[in-house]
Amino acid sequence: MKLKNVAAVGAIALVTAIALSSCSSTPATPTPTATKSSAPTVDLSTLSGTITAGGSSAQANAEAAWTAAFTSVATGVTINYDKSQGSGGGVTNWLAGSYDFAGTDSSLKPAQVTSAATTCGAGGGLDLPVYLSGVAIIFNLPGVTKLNLDSATIANIFNKKITTWDDPAIKATNPGVTLPSDPITPVVRSDGSGTTANFTTYLSQTQPTLWPYPVSTAWPVTGESAQQGGSGIVATVAAGKDTIGYADQSAVGKATQAAIQLGTSKTYVQYSAAGATKAFAAAATAAPVGTGDLSQSLDYTKITGAGAYPIPLLSYAVLCTTFKSPAQAKLTTAYLGFVDSANGQAVSAKNAGSAPLPTNILTEVAASLKLVK
């Protein structure tokens, strides 16, 4: 029996109980069911071909889970997602025409929007939100399992103004904690990283005096331990004593995370999916750069509500509005339609610890995917 699926607008319906492993990024085989929609339907059993993509390492675990779920239904499809170059490399490869879409934790910059008109034609590209998570501040400090950090202290640590763990600023937010006089070793990204862009946006907005650098996918401070990918930061922090770093939640694993000050209050918050959702609701404002574009601007200074996580991370899939091959457009939009369905978001929440995107964003993505040809 052929099972129909409204892939063009992302309405892939899975069984009610999605059997996903709690310790693996590979879900059990889901069963699609028919979903009513006025949009044209796509018979997934007829899809075949290869989707080539890459970029954001923050998306990597989610992409693995999305791929496993989608290709268990669309068995003729292969999806290759390369996380090795981070968001910056992903966008560069997409602009060069090497990728069907790029995963990036930072929407296209003005110069990239201009370049996209060459890559894609007059319609340019689209930034479509696919993944909501948070930037974790992780540390390895022997004997210390809980640590509170405010934005000023974080900025000064990563700007090398606070250089020892017993600095008065750290002691002030951690009464009763025995902190050594050891030097702090910050660990940062060596590659172009959207996680870096999100983290530096948080620092520049909350502490513009202490963090006088422009937002960028490239780490702006020299002389720190620089590592490839979020997994590189996590591994280096874990292997080193007195280290501190930043990474997307999906890469953190068993690393110890600091609790982050909520606004200017005396409350310190650990990451949770619900906290990321609350933060997004408070901070996000639509900032489109063209028809169908769903870029969002996050104002981290507005994240003050109870339970919100202070450093949310929003990640995108970037694709052309016009593909050179209509068949490739159909294949890519079918996949991204699943990613931005309620079930696709449930898959990433289970496997990557992400927060499901709000329903209104999923609806807007479905409308934007209709523009792709």
C-alpha positions as CSV (number, residue, x, y, z in Angstrom):
1,M,0.0,0.0,0.0
2,K,1.3,3.4,-0.9
3,L,1.2,5.9,1.9
4,K,0.6,9.6,1.0
5,N,2.4,12.4,2.8
6,V,2.0,16.2,2.7
7,A,5.8,16.6,2.5
8,A,5.6,19.8,0.5
9,V,4.4,21.7,3.6
10,G,6.1,19.5,6.2
11,A,3.0,17.6,7.4
12,I,4.6,14.1,7.7
13,A,2.6,12.3,10.3
14,L,4.2,9.5,12.3
15,V,2.6,7.0,14.7
16,T,1.4,8.5,17.9
17,A,4.1,6.9,19.9
18,I,7.4,7.7,18.3
19,A,9.8,5.0,19.5
20,L,13.1,6.8,19.9
21,S,16.1,5.7,21.9
22,S,17.1,7.8,24.8
23,C,20.8,7.1,24.2
24,S,21.1,7.1,20.5
25,S,20.4,9.5,17.6
26,T,18.8,6.7,15.6
27,P,15.0,6.5,16.0
28,A,13.0,3.3,15.4
29,T,11.2,3.1,12.1
30,P,8.2,5.4,12.1
31,T,5.0,4.7,10.2
32,P,3.6,7.6,8.2
33,T,-0.2,8.2,7.9
34,A,-2.2,10.4,5.7
35,T,-2.6,14.0,6.7
36,K,-5.3,16.3,5.3
37,S,-4.1,19.4,3.5
38,S,-5.0,21.6,0.5
39,A,-1.4,21.3,-0.6
40,P,-0.2,18.9,-3.3
41,T,0.7,15.5,-1.8
42,V,3.9,13.6,-2.4
43,D,4.2,9.9,-2.4
44,L,7.4,9.3,-0.4
45,S,7.8,5.9,-1.9
46,T,8.5,7.5,-5.2
47,L,11.2,9.8,-3.9
48,S,14.8,9.0,-4.8
49,G,18.1,10.8,-4.9
50,T,20.6,12.3,-2.6
51,I,20.4,15.5,-0.5
52,T,23.9,17.0,0.2
53,A,24.1,19.5,3.0
54,G,26.3,20.6,5.9
55,G,27.2,23.2,8.3
56,S,26.1,23.7,11.9
57,S,27.6,21.2,14.3
58,A,24.9,22.2,16.8
59,Q,22.4,20.6,14.4
60,A,24.4,17.5,13.9
61,N,22.6,15.2,16.3
62,A,19.2,16.5,15.2
63,E,20.2,16.0,11.6
64,A,21.2,12.4,12.3
65,A,17.8,11.7,13.9
66,W,15.8,13.5,11.2
67,T,17.7,11.6,8.5
68,A,17.0,8.2,10.2
69,A,13.3,9.0,10.6
70,F,12.8,10.4,7.1
71,T,14.7,7.8,5.2
72,S,12.9,5.0,7.0
73,V,9.9,6.1,5.0
74,A,11.5,7.6,1.9
75,T,13.7,4.6,1.4
76,G,15.0,5.7,-1.9
77,V,16.6,8.9,-0.4
78,T,20.1,9.4,0.9
79,I,20.9,12.4,3.1
80,N,24.5,13.4,3.7
81,Y,25.0,16.1,6.3
82,D,28.6,17.2,7.0
83,K,29.1,19.0,10.3
84,S,32.9,19.3,10.0
85,Q,33.1,22.9,8.8
86,G,30.5,24.5,11.1
87,S,28.0,27.1,10.2
88,G,30.5,29.3,8.4
89,G,31.8,26.6,6.2
90,G,28.3,25.3,5.5
91,V,27.1,28.7,4.2
92,T,30.3,29.0,2.1
93,N,29.7,25.6,0.5
94,W,26.1,26.4,-0.1
95,L,26.9,29.7,-1.8
96,A,29.4,27.8,-3.9
97,G,26.6,25.5,-5.1
98,S,27.9,22.4,-3.3
99,Y,25.0,22.0,-0.9
100,D,21.3,21.7,-1.3
101,F,20.9,23.5,2.0
102,A,23.2,24.7,4.7
103,G,22.7,24.3,8.4
104,T,23.6,27.5,10.2
105,D,23.2,29.0,13.7
106,S,23.3,32.5,12.2
107,S,21.0,33.8,9.5
108,L,22.6,35.1,6.3
109,K,24.5,38.3,6.6
110,P,23.9,41.2,4.1
111,A,26.9,40.2,1.9
112,Q,25.7,36.6,1.9
113,V,22.2,37.7,0.9
114,T,23.8,39.5,-2.1
115,S,25.9,36.4,-3.0
116,A,22.8,34.2,-2.7
117,A,21.3,36.1,-5.7
118,T,24.2,34.8,-7.8
119,T,23.9,31.2,-6.4
120,C,20.1,31.0,-6.6
121,G,19.0,33.5,-9.1
122,A,16.9,36.6,-8.5
123,G,14.8,35.0,-5.7
124,G,17.9,34.5,-3.6
125,G,17.9,32.3,-0.5
126,L,15.6,31.6,2.5
127,D,16.5,31.4,6.1
128,L,14.2,28.8,7.7
129,P,14.3,28.1,11.5
130,V,14.7,24.4,12.1
131,Y,16.3,24.0,15.6
132,L,15.9,25.7,18.9
133,S,18.4,25.0,21.7
134,G,20.7,26.8,24.1
135,V,24.4,27.7,24.4
136,A,25.8,25.9,27.5
137,I,28.7,27.3,29.5
138,I,30.6,24.1,30.5
139,F,33.5,23.8,32.9
140,N,35.9,21.3,34.5
141,L,36.9,22.4,37.9
142,P,37.9,19.6,40.3
143,G,35.7,19.5,43.4
144,V,33.2,22.0,41.9
145,T,29.9,20.6,40.5
146,K,27.8,23.7,40.7
147,L,28.7,27.2,39.5
148,N,26.7,30.4,39.1
149,L,27.9,32.8,36.4
150,D,26.5,36.2,35.5
151,S,26.9,37.8,32.1
152,A,29.6,40.3,33.3
153,T,31.7,37.5,34.7
154,I,31.3,35.4,31.6
155,A,32.3,38.3,29.4
156,N,35.4,39.0,31.5
157,I,36.5,35.4,31.6
158,F,36.3,34.9,27.8
159,N,37.9,38.4,27.3
160,K,40.7,37.3,29.6
161,K,40.0,40.0,32.1
162,I,39.3,37.4,34.8
163,T,42.1,34.9,34.8
164,T,41.9,32.9,38.0
165,W,39.0,30.8,39.5
166,D,39.2,32.6,42.8
167,D,38.5,36.0,41.3
168,P,36.2,38.1,43.6
169,A,33.6,38.3,40.9
170,I,33.3,34.5,40.7
171,K,33.4,34.1,44.5
172,A,30.6,36.7,44.8
173,T,28.1,34.6,42.9
174,N,29.2,31.3,44.5
175,P,29.2,31.8,48.3
176,G,30.3,28.7,50.2
177,V,32.1,27.2,47.1
178,T,35.8,26.6,47.5
179,L,37.4,28.0,44.4
180,P,41.1,27.4,43.6
181,S,43.6,30.1,42.6
182,D,44.4,28.2,39.5
183,P,44.4,30.0,36.1
184,I,41.3,29.7,33.9
185,T,41.7,28.1,30.5
186,P,39.0,29.3,28.1
187,V,38.2,27.0,25.2
188,V,36.7,28.5,22.1
189,R,35.8,27.6,18.5
190,S,38.5,27.6,15.8
191,D,36.1,27.3,12.9
192,G,33.4,29.7,11.7
193,S,30.6,28.9,14.1
194,G,27.0,30.0,14.4
195,T,27.2,28.9,18.1
196,T,29.9,31.5,18.4
197,A,27.7,34.1,16.7
198,N,24.8,33.4,19.2
199,F,27.2,33.4,22.2
200,T,28.9,36.7,21.1
201,T,25.5,38.2,20.4
202,Y,24.5,37.4,24.0
203,L,27.7,39.0,25.3
204,S,27.6,42.1,23.2
205,Q,23.9,42.8,24.1
206,T,24.1,42.1,27.8
207,Q,27.6,43.5,28.4
208,P,28.4,45.9,25.5
209,T,31.2,47.7,27.5
210,L,32.9,44.5,28.7
211,W,32.5,42.8,25.3
212,P,33.5,45.5,22.7
213,Y,33.6,43.1,19.7
214,P,31.2,42.8,16.8
215,V,29.1,39.8,16.5
216,S,30.7,37.2,14.3
217,T,31.0,33.5,13.5
218,A,34.7,33.9,14.1
219,W,36.0,34.0,17.7
220,P,37.4,37.5,18.3
221,V,39.8,37.0,21.1
222,T,43.3,35.6,20.4
223,G,45.5,33.4,22.6
224,E,42.8,31.1,23.8
225,S,42.5,27.3,23.3
226,A,40.7,27.1,19.9
227,Q,39.1,23.8,18.9
228,Q,37.2,22.5,15.9
229,G,33.4,22.1,16.4
230,G,31.3,22.0,19.5
231,S,32.5,18.5,20.1
232,G,36.1,19.7,20.0
233,I,35.3,22.2,22.8
234,V,33.5,19.6,24.9
235,A,36.3,17.1,24.6
236,T,39.0,19.7,25.4
237,V,37.1,21.0,28.5
238,A,36.6,17.4,29.7
239,A,40.3,16.5,29.2
240,G,41.7,19.6,30.8
241,K,41.7,20.9,34.4
242,D,40.4,24.4,35.2
243,T,38.9,24.7,31.7
244,I,35.7,26.6,30.6
245,G,34.0,26.6,27.2
246,Y,30.7,27.1,25.3
247,A,28.8,24.6,23.2
248,D,25.3,23.8,22.0
249,Q,23.3,21.7,24.4
250,S,23.2,18.7,22.1
251,A,27.0,18.4,22.2
252,V,27.4,18.7,26.0
253,G,26.9,15.1,27.0
254,K,28.1,14.6,30.6
255,A,30.0,17.9,30.9
256,T,29.2,20.1,33.9
257,Q,27.2,23.2,33.1
258,A,27.1,26.5,34.8
259,A,23.8,28.1,35.8
260,I,23.4,31.5,34.1
261,Q,22.0,34.6,35.7
262,L,18.5,35.5,34.5
263,G,18.6,39.2,33.6
264,T,19.9,41.2,36.5
265,S,18.1,39.1,39.1
266,K,19.6,36.9,41.8
267,T,18.2,33.8,40.0
268,Y,20.5,31.4,38.1
269,V,19.0,29.1,35.5
270,Q,20.2,25.7,34.1
271,Y,19.2,24.8,30.5
272,S,15.9,23.1,29.8
273,A,13.9,22.8,26.6
274,A,11.1,24.7,28.3
275,G,13.5,27.4,29.2
276,A,14.7,27.8,25.6
277,T,11.1,28.0,24.5
278,K,10.3,30.8,27.0
279,A,13.5,32.6,26.0
280,F,12.6,32.5,22.3
281,A,9.1,33.8,23.0
282,A,10.5,36.7,24.9
283,A,13.4,37.6,22.7
284,A,12.5,36.8,19.1
285,T,11.3,39.3,16.5
286,A,10.9,38.5,12.8
287,A,13.6,40.1,10.7
288,P,13.0,38.9,7.2
289,V,15.4,39.9,4.4
290,G,13.0,39.0,1.6
291,T,9.7,37.3,0.7
292,G,9.4,34.0,2.6
293,D,12.6,34.6,4.6
294,L,12.1,33.8,8.3
295,S,15.2,35.3,9.9
296,Q,14.7,36.1,13.6
297,S,16.4,38.8,15.7
298,L,17.0,37.8,19.3
299,D,17.2,40.4,22.0
300,Y,18.9,38.7,24.9
301,T,18.2,41.6,27.2
302,K,14.5,40.8,27.1
303,I,15.0,37.3,28.6
304,T,13.9,38.0,32.2
305,G,10.9,35.8,32.8
306,A,10.9,33.0,35.4
307,G,12.4,29.7,34.0
308,A,13.7,31.2,30.8
309,Y,17.2,30.1,29.8
310,P,19.3,33.2,29.2
311,I,21.3,32.0,26.2
312,P,19.0,30.4,23.6
313,L,20.3,29.3,20.2
314,L,18.3,29.4,17.0
315,S,19.5,27.5,14.0
316,Y,18.4,27.6,10.4
317,A,18.3,25.7,7.2
318,V,19.3,28.0,4.3
319,L,18.2,27.0,0.8
320,C,17.6,28.6,-2.6
321,T,14.1,29.7,-3.6
322,T,14.9,28.3,-7.1
323,F,16.9,25.1,-7.6
324,K,18.6,24.2,-10.8
325,S,16.7,20.9,-10.7
326,P,13.0,20.8,-9.8
327,A,13.4,17.2,-8.7
328,Q,16.1,18.3,-6.2
329,A,13.8,21.1,-5.0
330,K,11.0,18.6,-4.4
331,L,13.4,16.2,-2.5
332,T,14.9,19.0,-0.3
333,T,11.6,20.6,0.6
334,A,10.1,17.2,1.4
335,Y,12.9,16.6,3.9
336,L,12.8,20.1,5.4
337,G,9.0,19.9,5.5
338,F,9.4,16.9,7.8
339,V,12.1,18.7,9.9
340,D,9.7,21.5,10.5
341,S,6.7,19.4,11.3
342,A,5.5,18.7,14.8
343,N,6.8,15.2,14.5
344,G,10.2,16.3,13.2
345,Q,10.6,18.6,16.1
346,A,9.7,15.8,18.5
347,V,12.4,13.7,16.9
348,S,15.1,16.3,17.6
349,A,13.7,17.1,21.0
350,K,14.1,13.4,22.0
351,N,17.5,12.9,20.4
352,A,19.2,16.2,20.7
353,G,17.6,17.8,23.7
354,S,16.2,20.7,21.6
355,A,13.1,22.7,22.2
356,P,10.3,22.3,19.7
357,L,9.8,25.4,17.6
358,P,6.5,27.3,18.2
359,T,3.6,26.2,16.0
360,N,3.4,29.6,14.4
361,I,7.0,29.2,13.1
362,L,6.2,25.8,11.7
363,T,3.2,27.2,9.9
364,E,5.3,30.0,8.5
365,V,8.0,27.6,7.3
366,A,5.4,25.5,5.5
367,A,4.2,28.6,3.7
368,S,7.8,29.5,2.8
369,L,8.6,26.0,1.4
370,K,5.7,26.4,-1.0
371,L,7.7,29.2,-2.7
372,V,10.6,26.9,-3.5
373,K,10.8,25.5,-7.0
